[in-house]
Amino acid sequence: MRELPHRYWRFIGLAALFALVNFPDSMLLLRAKDLGFGFTGVVFVYVLYNVSYAVLSYPAGAVSDRLNRRLVFGTGLLVFSVAYLGFGLTSSSAWAWVLFPVYGAYTALTDGVSRAWVADLVPADARGTALGVHAAISGVGLLVAGVLGGPGLARYG
């Protein structure tokens, strides 16, 4: 890991900070329930999120190959901000039908693109290590965000 370049560690720092504000998807499903969705409705908005993510992932990856991964990833973070702001401000279940696909767009713009960006930042013989560190940092950050954010969300649920 010592041989991984400084630019990689800068990206990992950004990924770690972001992971701390990105709640697990289950928290958003609880938000849908809080907005008045029953079990079936929660399942449908989650399916909508996944369809959006699946449909937009290929175009997002293709654009990141042609343009700049940083630009695509940054756009994804902006989309994330819009989605989370929307989830936080809405009191209407109707908005969930809009916000879950927007959240799927964020995932499409960042998930595969971040891994491709990591692969670009490191030498070929260090890609497995670099991707493993990235996955670990993202997972731990998501866990911490869920543990810290969960009790706050439970108060309002």
Phi, psi and omega per residue, in radians:
M1 nan -0.434 3.141
R2 -1.113 -0.441 -3.086
E3 -1.495 -0.083 3.103
L4 -1.214 2.385 -3.028
P5 -1.195 2.755 -3.119
H6 -1.027 -0.678 -3.126
R7 -1.085 -0.562 3.078
Y8 -1.148 -0.796 -3.111
W9 -1.149 -0.561 3.050
R10 -1.102 -0.761 3.110
F11 -1.118 -0.731 3.125
I12 -1.090 -0.669 3.069
G13 -1.056 -0.761 3.084
L14 -1.094 -0.788 3.140
A15 -1.076 -0.691 3.137
A16 -1.147 -0.778 3.117
L17 -1.092 -0.753 3.137
F18 -1.128 -0.719 -3.118
A19 -1.044 -0.500 -3.128
L20 -1.277 -0.297 3.111
V21 -1.899 0.035 -3.096
N22 -1.805 1.755 -3.138
F23 -1.153 2.700 3.011
P24 -1.043 2.635 -3.141
D25 -0.970 -0.544 -3.140
S26 -1.043 -0.520 3.110
M27 -1.176 -0.654 3.104
L28 -1.219 -0.564 3.068
L29 -1.177 -0.637 3.043
L30 -1.144 -0.606 3.082
R31 -1.121 -0.700 3.091
A32 -1.064 -0.738 3.095
K33 -1.080 -0.737 3.114
D34 -1.086 -0.530 3.122
L35 -1.400 -0.028 3.039
G36 1.963 0.053 3.120
F37 -1.328 2.438 2.982
G38 -1.479 -3.031 -3.103
F39 -0.973 -0.854 -3.102
T40 -1.106 -0.733 3.116
G41 -1.094 -0.727 3.104
V42 -1.082 -0.756 3.112
V43 -1.067 -0.772 -3.113
F44 -1.133 -0.721 3.127
V45 -1.217 -0.522 3.076
Y46 -1.227 -0.671 3.046
V47 -1.089 -0.743 3.111
L48 -1.050 -0.753 3.061
Y49 -1.004 -0.851 -3.091
N50 -1.176 -0.629 3.079
V51 -1.128 -0.781 3.104
S52 -1.045 -0.807 3.122
Y53 -1.041 -0.833 -3.099
A54 -1.154 -0.768 -3.091
V55 -1.183 -0.634 -3.052
L56 -1.582 -0.225 -3.086
S57 -1.101 -0.821 -3.135
Y58 -1.077 -0.877 3.107
P59 -1.044 -0.672 3.131
A60 -1.107 -0.742 3.105
G61 -1.142 -0.719 3.134
A62 -1.121 -0.726 3.103
V63 -1.134 -0.681 -3.137
S64 -1.190 -0.448 3.064
D65 -1.279 -0.591 -3.082
R66 -1.546 -0.649 -3.102
L67 -1.783 -2.282 -3.081
N68 -2.062 2.192 3.141
R69 -1.034 -0.636 3.137
R70 -1.040 -0.713 3.137
L71 -1.151 -0.784 3.131
V72 -1.137 -0.790 3.132
F73 -1.095 -0.772 3.110
G74 -1.076 -0.694 3.063
T75 -1.068 -0.718 3.093
G76 -1.052 -0.691 3.120
L77 -1.174 -0.632 3.068
L78 -1.143 -0.737 3.101
V79 -1.096 -0.710 3.066
F80 -0.992 -0.812 -3.121
S81 -1.047 -0.751 3.117
V82 -1.098 -0.802 -3.125
A83 -1.080 -0.851 -3.100
Y84 -1.166 -0.663 3.082
L85 -1.084 -0.753 3.104
G86 -1.077 -0.805 3.118
F87 -1.067 -0.628 -3.125
G88 -1.303 -0.571 -3.040
L89 -1.621 -0.432 -3.038
T90 -1.313 2.588 2.989
S91 -2.145 0.166 -3.089
S92 -1.975 2.309 3.107
S93 -1.156 -0.427 3.133
A94 -1.040 -0.624 -3.137
W95 -1.167 -0.445 3.123
A96 -1.070 -0.582 3.124
W97 -1.150 -0.404 3.076
V98 -1.591 -0.754 -3.002
L99 -1.243 -0.614 3.131
F100 -1.144 -0.735 3.033
P101 -1.151 -0.587 3.070
V102 -1.106 -0.741 3.090
Y103 -1.102 -0.638 3.052
G104 -1.101 -0.647 3.089
A105 -1.121 -0.734 3.081
Y106 -0.990 -0.828 -3.110
T107 -1.091 -0.719 3.123
A108 -1.106 -0.638 -3.097
L109 -1.367 -0.267 -3.047
T110 -2.092 -0.578 -2.975
D111 -1.099 -1.173 3.138
G112 -1.210 -0.595 -3.124
V113 -1.109 -0.689 3.130
S114 -1.116 -0.671 3.122
R115 -1.191 -0.701 3.094
A116 -1.121 -0.670 3.120
W117 -1.124 -0.755 3.077
V118 -1.017 -0.802 3.136
A119 -1.060 -0.597 3.103
D120 -1.218 -0.514 -3.002
L121 -1.448 -0.291 -3.016
V122 -2.127 2.770 3.058
P123 -1.131 2.678 -3.077
A124 -0.957 -0.646 -3.084
D125 -1.366 -0.006 3.127
A126 -2.068 0.123 -3.051
R127 -1.113 -0.721 3.133
G128 -1.063 -0.798 3.111
T129 -1.098 -0.809 -3.100
A130 -1.097 -0.751 3.118
L131 -1.195 -0.613 3.081
G132 -1.125 -0.755 3.100
V133 -1.112 -0.760 3.125
H134 -1.028 -0.808 3.129
A135 -1.108 -0.724 3.141
A136 -1.124 -0.810 -3.140
I137 -1.093 -0.760 3.130
S138 -1.107 -0.760 -3.128
G139 -1.150 -0.777 3.128
V140 -1.142 -0.738 3.114
G141 -1.070 -0.729 3.121
L142 -1.133 -0.693 3.088
L143 -1.093 -0.826 3.136
V144 -1.088 -0.749 3.116
A145 -1.069 -0.700 3.121
G146 -1.177 -0.712 -3.138
V147 -1.183 -0.748 -3.130
L148 -1.297 -0.661 -3.103
G149 -1.473 -0.466 -3.076
G150 -0.999 -0.868 3.138
P151 -1.073 -0.626 3.097
G152 -1.139 -0.727 3.113
L153 -1.205 -0.600 -3.124
A154 -1.118 -0.552 3.115
R155 -1.107 -0.536 -3.078
Y156 -1.719 -0.124 -3.063
G157 -1.456 nan nan
